[in-house]
């Protein structure tokens, strides 16, 4: 459908899932005329779209030519969650990566901020250089709201009991977090999920995986738990994989979505910029146990 905001005609399209059908969440927005800059769109309008659709992709808009200009824009969207390296994480492949996010490997589904003192409400992504469909590298999103809607009663009962315990050490932190699989949205109260997907079993090439265990379930139920989570979170009704094009700008709800990445071809130049935005008020990470 078409609509107009700030006197700019806009084109709304659904995001298309793995089955070729529209996703249950997310929206793709394109400008109806040339030379429309993202900053011309109402920030409050975009925020409301993310809250209602969980994922908003802007395609074909004039964009930001540097991390500095991106940072200035993101500061209008909300309070930036700052890191020691600054506001913008440059997601590019490193020559000798010490962590999987800087390699060309897949990244399992997770939520950002799970090991930090605060959890960002929004993620803003800018695609500087994308990959072709044959090269991989799609960013994956799973709607935990939709997963909870489609899960079987038997699996939901198991999820309701399970508590995930995760530990991870990277250059910036060493932390342990413990979170029930089924949680409540910290601002809006409806059920969401918090889960960090384990890497593929016996994958020795995966760099610096999180350690994980589960409480509230028996040892014999662990395999059933993980299989049901994988099956439901990757169900086409709850799952979307975004093929990046240069200039794409995506705004994601980190509190109700999980996200990850598909493996991509080595040295393709894939380059995303990511900025975290605090909620109003910032969300304290009540699941954090230990941080060094």
Beta strands, then each sheet from edge to edge (+ up, - down):
strand 1: 2-5
strand 2: 8-16
strand 3: 22-31
strand 4: 55-59
strand 5: 88-92
strand 6: 107-110
strand 7: 118-119
strand 8: 122-129
strand 9: 139-143
strand 10: 163-169
strand 11: 174-180
strand 12: 182-184
strand 13: 191-193
strand 14: 211-215
strand 15: 239-242
strand 16: 249-253
strand 17: 257-261
strand 18: 271-277
strand 19: 283-284
strand 20: 288-291
sheet 1: 1+ 2- 3+ 4+ 16- 8+ 18- 5+
sheet 2: 6+ 17- 9+ 15-
sheet 3: 7+ 19-
sheet 4: 14+ 10- 11+ 20-
sheet 5: 12+ 13-
end
